[in-house]
């Protein structure tokens, strides 16, 4: 007579997710260690060596001002990804704080904040970002603030839904019996599912946010020339699209690879954590 095993199979991270994670780590190491192996400054010009082809001296050639493209590409990635991670940190802080408070407190506070969320969610984020940057003024700091303020509402609503779903569970209802405050109950019983879902969303959002930063910089509202940033590089080289298309392909390719890697990692994390909020949203909105 055989004995059937009842243990839950161990979850495995998908090979695609592992590939994406390794690619992201390699890409980040390349970007942030650039000063140790790149001999040029990102804004260093050599007007006698413009549009130089690929060589050992210039791995990807030079642009219309004789600046080393590989150097600007790597330094531009530092600005784009650093700003993207900072924006995500602000979004997660606002989303978890506001969403957790709404889920726990409820009542008029919840209704007012959720109506504010509805306003933010009803407008395209790029349009709202342009509006806020127009009010605050151009510059990377204002772009960071504008993008964070236009993305927090979705995270707040997700966190609120998780809290409302778990709030009715017995282990949460009995928390006051064991002397736990609302904050302690949230930290002990809800933080893990909240952070796992937010981690998946954030991983899939980083590419979207980096594209947002590049788009605003391309329009002249974000990072300002001569600073190296992928959107600035696209803007600088748009006049040479037909004569030197590689100048546009390099920053465009960097954006594509970054977005693809983070999206693949986010998909794998979603499957690993098995995060499906369809049952949570049902009946709580």
Helices and strands as residue ranges (DSSP letters): H 15-32, H 34-37, H 69-105, H 107-121, H 125-136, H 140-167, H 170-173, G 175-178, H 182-185, I 186-190, H 191-218, H 230-237, G 238-240, H 246-273, H 278-281
